[in-house]
């Protein structure tokens, strides 16, 4: 389904903490930590819950061999409309967060 490396990468790309992913997936944080360490394959229902939570956060999971010769991976879903942020030429001290 998904690998521990994909989970860690997807969480990093979305900026989610382990606690946030745990809340979004309905799993204990300790389960997420164990799954990310790849200490076990994980229960299918837990893997599915994590996958769905990360997909809802904008992640697309790429299976092994889908693109060129690469292995499994993750990418962010393309933004559609909405907030595109601040263009680089408009960045200044007044709009720092």
QUIKAVEN-V631882 format. One record per residue. N is the residue number from 1. RES is the residue in one small letter. D_LAST is the distance of its C-alpha to the last C-alpha in Angstrom with 1 decimal. Layout:
n=N res=RES d_last=D_LAST
n=N res=RES d_last=D_LAST
This chain:
n=1 res=x d_last=37.8
n=2 res=x d_last=34.5
n=3 res=x d_last=34.4
n=4 res=x d_last=32.5
n=5 res=x d_last=30.9
n=6 res=x d_last=29.7
n=7 res=x d_last=28.3
n=8 res=x d_last=26.3
n=9 res=x d_last=25.1
n=10 res=x d_last=24.2
n=11 res=x d_last=22.3
n=12 res=x d_last=20.3
n=13 res=x d_last=19.7
n=14 res=x d_last=18.3
n=15 res=x d_last=16.3
n=16 res=x d_last=18.7
n=17 res=x d_last=20.0
n=18 res=x d_last=23.8
n=19 res=x d_last=23.6
n=20 res=x d_last=21.6
n=21 res=x d_last=24.2
n=22 res=x d_last=26.9
n=23 res=x d_last=25.9
n=24 res=x d_last=25.6
n=25 res=x d_last=29.0
n=26 res=x d_last=30.8
n=27 res=x d_last=31.8
n=28 res=x d_last=31.6
n=29 res=x d_last=29.0
n=30 res=x d_last=32.0
n=31 res=x d_last=33.3
n=32 res=x d_last=30.2
n=33 res=x d_last=30.3
n=34 res=x d_last=34.0
n=35 res=x d_last=33.6
n=36 res=x d_last=31.0
n=37 res=x d_last=33.4
n=38 res=x d_last=36.0
n=39 res=x d_last=38.5
n=40 res=x d_last=40.0
n=41 res=x d_last=40.1
n=42 res=x d_last=38.7
n=43 res=x d_last=40.1
n=44 res=x d_last=40.0
n=45 res=x d_last=38.5
n=46 res=x d_last=35.7
n=47 res=x d_last=35.0
n=48 res=x d_last=35.0
n=49 res=x d_last=32.6
n=50 res=x d_last=30.1
n=51 res=x d_last=30.6
n=52 res=x d_last=30.2
n=53 res=x d_last=27.0
n=54 res=x d_last=25.5
n=55 res=x d_last=26.9
n=56 res=x d_last=25.3
n=57 res=x d_last=21.9
n=58 res=x d_last=22.8
n=59 res=x d_last=24.9
n=60 res=x d_last=28.2
n=61 res=x d_last=30.7
n=62 res=x d_last=33.1
n=63 res=x d_last=36.5
n=64 res=x d_last=38.4
n=65 res=x d_last=40.2
n=66 res=x d_last=38.4
n=67 res=x d_last=37.1
n=68 res=x d_last=39.2
n=69 res=x d_last=40.3
n=70 res=x d_last=37.1
n=71 res=x d_last=36.9
n=72 res=x d_last=34.8
n=73 res=x d_last=31.1
n=74 res=x d_last=28.0
n=75 res=x d_last=25.8
n=76 res=x d_last=23.0
n=77 res=x d_last=24.4
n=78 res=x d_last=23.8
n=79 res=x d_last=21.4
n=80 res=x d_last=23.4
n=81 res=x d_last=22.1
n=82 res=x d_last=19.1
n=83 res=x d_last=15.5
n=84 res=x d_last=15.7
n=85 res=x d_last=12.1
n=86 res=x d_last=11.6
n=87 res=x d_last=14.6
n=88 res=x d_last=14.5
n=89 res=x d_last=16.4
n=90 res=x d_last=13.9
n=91 res=x d_last=10.9
n=92 res=x d_last=10.5
n=93 res=x d_last=9.0
n=94 res=x d_last=8.8
n=95 res=x d_last=6.4
n=96 res=x d_last=3.8
n=97 res=x d_last=0.0
